[in-house]
């Protein structure tokens, strides 16, 4: 049963990797493996929790820790109680924090996007020079991703590219660079990527330290590809024809919703710092405020304008239709709920492997065969271009517990804000750019623009790898020769 749990995980991942040929949504596969791993775990509870390593210690660290405070629980009933009433509920609480955070953030960004708040930014871009436009788009993506998240930023910027670039392959290349920039920008803030959110909520990193430690490597991650392209890219882009009849909301409303949405996201770290409450509560507070404002805006303000006759009769129906589409109840239907279910399934699966002890054995193997935190994280980053970085980071969090403050020697790397956790945030966050399928941002761009996997491998992968290695090299040099 112990190995069967691993087999279920591997088969589930193959189903996720071959989502398009199988025509089975990855969220469905993730939910299946998430539940089935716990089913197998419960069916084989006696043999799995009784397993010991060469030193005679229980393979499941969680079970060993539980027995210290509950020594009479070493029987079948106690093991079932441990899984169903302790481990499963414990992991579900941690997973729920991440999911509610993501759901709140995704809803806020969707509200801003539906109100065309991002159009305030994109309308400022006038150039058609390829190289200049690429630098602008890349750094706009980089900083937007740091504030929002890499997936949402990619969706927004790719939508913008359709208004800026007409030629398909040129747009593919720009969208691919957006993937690199979005992943780099998301790696250095606690709210820019799912993996950094997980590390921040899990207590492995703090907001200020992750920004201090990973910012320059992340900049190099996008700067190096841009510098290479500076010597090779020439020409200008042709813009598509603009539909002059496209309906937009007022500029004042666009600016208002943009400011409120971005403020709600930026408020989350402040909320956590001053209240010491979980970040998802701050995110939900921001969503509640933005939701209330849009309700007032569209249910009251628009009706008031119509009632006092401040607009022409022919625009009344248009305003009413727009107001109905922009209320949050309608916008919620556009939120990417399958992505939330995907993360739920993956995190459940990894939690099961952590609880049963497979991840602990994997950590021991990596330590014995690599024995170097930089090599381990570089390997995780490369793997994240093939396997989604969410389970890799979740697995690392399960494999390596947070060391106590003041730890020395090798374990000092695993304290809160330790080198291992910071470098993990960088490698897992940016390594996925090496292949188009290696990150949520890449998958989104691939789906939106129908980017070919082999085309990306030939045209972009080497650029992404150069940026990844440049950032990693800087972090290693800084930690080895400057700060230590």
N, C-alpha and C positions, 0 to 999 in steps of 0.2 A: 504493500500500500504506500510505503514511503516513496518508492521509485515511481509508482503509478501517479502520484501527485505531480511529479516532475514531467512525466510523459503527457499528462493532460495539459500542463502548461505549454510544453513544446508544440503539441498538436494545435492548441488554441492559437499560438503565435503564428504558426504556418497559415492557419485560416485567416488571421488578420493581415499577414503579409500578402496573401494572394486573394485579397478582398475582391478585386475587380474580376479576375478570371472565374472565381467561384460565385460571384454575384450575391454574396452574403455580406451585409453591412458589418463592419468591424465592431460596432457596438454590440451586435447580437453575439458574435464570437466571444467578445470580452465578458459579457454577462454569463455566458455558458461556462467558460473556464473559471470565472470568479466563484460561481456557485458549486460547480462540480468538484473543485479542489477541496472545498470545505466538506462536501458530502463524503469524498474519499477519506479525508482526514478523520471524520467522525466514525466512519465504518471500520477504519483500521486503528482506532484510538489506542487500544491496548498495546499493539506491537510498535506503533510509531512513538508514543511517549515513553516507552520502556527502553528505547534504543540508547546505547551509551557509546562514547568514543573510546579511543585507545587508552586514555587516561582514566576511564571509568566514570566520566561525567556524562550527564544526560545530554543528548544532542540538542534537544529543545531547551534553550537557555530560559525561555519564559516559564516552562514547566518546572525547571530546577529552582527558579526564583519563587514560584508559587508554593512549592513544597516546603520551602524554608519557613514560611508563615502558616502553612496548613499541612503539617506532617502526617496527619491521618487521612489525607486525600489520595494516597497512593493505592487506589483500587479503581475498578471500572467506573463505579458511580462518581467517584471523585474526578476522574479524567473527563467524563462527559460533562460534569458540572463546570470544570475548568474551561472547556472549549465553548460551551453554549452560553454560560453566564459571566464569563470573565474575558476570555480572549476575543470572542466574536464581538461582544458589546464594546470592549475597549477599542478595537480597531475600527468598528463602525463609527464611534464617536470622533476619532481622528479623521476618518474619511469624510464624514458629514461636514466637518469644518472646511475642508478643501472644496467640497462640492458646492456648499452654500456660498462660499467666497466667489467661486467661478461663476455660478449662476447669477449672483448679484452684479459682478463686473460685466459679464456678457450682456445683461439686460441694460445696464447704464450705457454701454457703448452702442448698443442697438438703438436706444432712444436718441442718442446724439446723432447717429448716422441717419436714422429715418427723418429727423428734423433738419437734415443737410447741414449740420453744424460743422462737419469737416470741410464743407465747401468753402467756408470762410478762409481756411488755410490754402486750399488747392487753387482758389481763384487768383492767388498772388503769383502763381508760377506762369511766367510769360515766355520764357526762352524756348527755342526749338533746337538749339545746339545739343547734339547727342551727349557729349562729354559733360558739359555744364549741367544739363538736365539730369544726367546720371548721378553726379555729385549731390545735387539738390535733393533728388528723390531718396538717395541712399541715406543721407544724414537726417532728412525729415523722418524717414522710416525708423532710423536708429533711435531717435529721441522720442518719437511717438510710441514706439514699442516699449520703451522704458517706463512710460507713464501709463499706457493702456496694457496691452499684452501682445506678444508676437503674432498670435493667430488673428486676432481682431485687426491689428494694424495691417497685416498682409492683405486681408480681405478689403479693407478700406483703400489701401494704396493701389492694389491691382484694379479696383474699380476706377480709381483716378486715372490710371495709365490708359484705360480704354478711351478716356476723353482727351488724352494728350498724345497718344501714338496710334497711328493707323496701321502701319505695316506689322504683320503678325510675328515674324521671327524677331524683329527688333523689340516688340512688346514682350515676347518670351524672355529675351535676355534681360530686359529691365525687371521683369517679374522675378526672375531667378536671383538677380542682385538684391531685390527687395527681401527675398527669403534670407539671404546671408545677413543683411542689415537688421532685419527684424529679430533673428535669433541672437545676433550680437547685442542688440539693444536690450533685449529681454533678459540677458544673462546677468546684468550688473545691478538690477534693482529687485527688491523683494516682491514686486507685483508685476514684473514684466514677462514672466514665463511660469508655466505650471510647476516646473521643477524648483525654481527659486521660491515660489509660493509654498511648496511642500517643505523645503528646508527652513524657511522662515517660520511657518506655523509650527513645524516640528521642534523648533528651538535650536537647530544646528547653527543657524546664522542669525545675526541681527541686522536691521535695516541699514544703519550707518556703516557698519564694517563691511558688509557685502559690496556696498557702493564704492567704498574706499579701495578695497582690495582688487576688485574685478573690472573697474571702469577702464583703466588703460589697456589691459589685455583685450577687452571687448572693442575698444576703439581700433586697436591694431588689427583685429579680426576683419573689420570692414575696410580699414584704411589701406592695407597691403593690396588687396584685389583692385581697389580704385586706383592706386598708384601704378599698378601694372597696366591697367586699361588706359591710363592717361597717355601712354606712349603708343597705344595700338588703335584706339577708337577715334574715328573721324566722321565728319558729315553731320547732317541734321535730320530731324524727324519730321514726318508729315502728320499733321493733325487731322482727325476725322471731322466730318461736317457736324456742326452743332445744331440740334433741334431747337429752334428759337421758341417753339410752342411748349417746351418742357415746363411743367408746372413746378414752381418753387414756393416755399413759404417766405415770409418777410425776412429781410436781412436782420432786423432787430431780434426776431425770434431765434434765428440761427445762432447769433452771437450769444444770446442769453442761455440757450440750452448747451452750447459748447462750453461756456464758462462754468455752468453748474455741473455738467458731467465730469469735466476734468478736475474741478475742485473736489467733487465727491470722491474721485479715485485718489487724489493726492492727500485727502484728509485721513485716509485709512491708517498710514503709519503714525500720524499724529494722535489719532484716536487710541491706538494700541499703546503708545508711549505714556499717555497721560491717564488712561483709565485702567491699564493693565488687563483689559478684556481682550478676548480673541479677535483677530482682524476681521473675521467674517461679520461680526456684529457692526463694526464700523462701515463695512461695505453695504450691509443691509440698511443702516441708518442713512447713508448717502442716497441709496436707491429710494428709500421712503420719501426723502425730501424732494428728489427730482420727480418722482411719481406725482407727488402732491402739486408741485408747480405746474406740471403738464396738464393735470386735471383742471386746475384753475384756468390755465391758458386756453384750453380748448372747450371746456364745458361752460365756463362762465364768461370769459373775456370775449370770445368770438360771438357768443349769443348777445352779449351787451352791445357790441359794435353793430350787429344786425338790427337790434331793437331800436337803437337811437338813429339808425339810418345814416351812419357815417361812411357807408360803402354803397356802391351802385347796386341796383337790383340784380343785374346780370351776374354779379360775382357772389351773390348770396349762396346759391347752390354749390358753387365751387368751394367756398369756405366751409360749408357744412360737411361736404364729402371729405375734404382734407382733414377736418377736425376729427371725424369719425375714424379715419385711418391712423391718426397720430396719437390716439389715446393709448396708454400703456397696455391695456387689456388686448388690443389688437397687435401691438408690437411684440408682445410675449410670444405670439405664434411664430415669429421670425427668429427667435432665439434658438441657437443650435443645441437643442436638447439631446440628440443622439451622442454628441461629444461628451456631455455630462454622464450619460449612461456608459460610454466607453471607459471613461476614467473610473467610474464606480466599479465596473467589472475587473479592470486591471488592478486597481488598488486592493480589491477583495482577494484576488488571486495571489498577489505578492504578500499580503498579510497572512494568508494561509501558509505559504512557504516559510515565512518568517516564524510563525508560531510553531510549526512542526519541526523546524531546525535545518531545513535544506540551505537556507541563506547563510546560516552560521558556518556550515561546512564549506560553502563557497568562499566565504571570507577567509577561512583558514587556508584554503587552497591558494588563493591569491597572495596571501602573506608569505606562504612558504615558497611559491614559485616566482613571484615578482618581488615581493618584499620591499617595495618602494611606493610611497603614496603617489608620486608623480606618474610612475609607470602604470599604476592601477587606474588612475583617473584618465590618463591618455587612452588606455584601452577601453574604458567606459565611453569616452567621447567618440572613438572610432566605431564602437559597437552601436552607438546611438544613431549612426547614419543608416543602419540596417534595421535595428530594433528600436521601437519608440523609446524616447528618453525618460518618459514617465515611469515605466516599470524598472528601468535601470537605476534611476535615482531612488525610487521606493525600495528597491532591493538593497542598494548601498546603505540606505538608512536603517534597514532591517539587519544588515550584516554587521554594521559597526555602531555600537552604542555611543552616545555622547559621553566623553570622559569627564571626570570631575575637574572642576577648576583647580589649577595648581598641579595637574598631572605632569610628570616629567618623562623624558625619553621619548620612545616611539608613540606612546599614548598621548603626548602633548599635542600631537597633530589632530586629535579627535575631540578636543575641548570645544565649547561653543566658540564660533568664529575661528576655529583652527584651520590650518593650511589645507587639510584634506577636504573640509566642507566647502571652503571658498573655491578651491581648484575644481572640485566636483561640479559646482554651480557653473563655472566657466566651460569646462569640457563637455558636460552633458547638454548645456544650453546651446553651444555653438557647433559641436561635432556633427549634429544632425544635418547641417547644411551641406555636408560633403556629397550626399545623395539627395535627390528630390523627395524621396519617400522617408527621409530620416527625421522629419520634424512635422509637427502639426501645421506650421506655416508653409512648409514645402508641399505637403499634401493638399492644402487649401489652394495654393497657387497652381498646382498641377491640375486640380479639378476645375478651377475657374477658367484657366487659359488653355487647358488640354495640352500642357507641355509634355513632350515625349521624354521618357526616362533616358533613353540612349543619347538623345540630343543634349540633355542636361549633363550627362556623364562626360561627353566630349567637350562641351563648351564652357562648363561652369565648375565642375567638380575640382579641377586642379586649382582654380582660383580660391575656392572655399577651403581647400586643404592648406594652401599657403597661408591664408589668413588665420586658420585654426592653429597651425604650428607656430606662427609668429607670436600670437597672443600667449600661447602656452610657454614658449621660450622666454618671453619677457617676465612672466609670472615666476618661472623657475629661477631666473637670474636675480630678480628682485628679492625673492625670499631666501635665496642661498647666499648671495654675495653683498646685498645692500642692507637688508633688515636683520640679518643674523650674522 
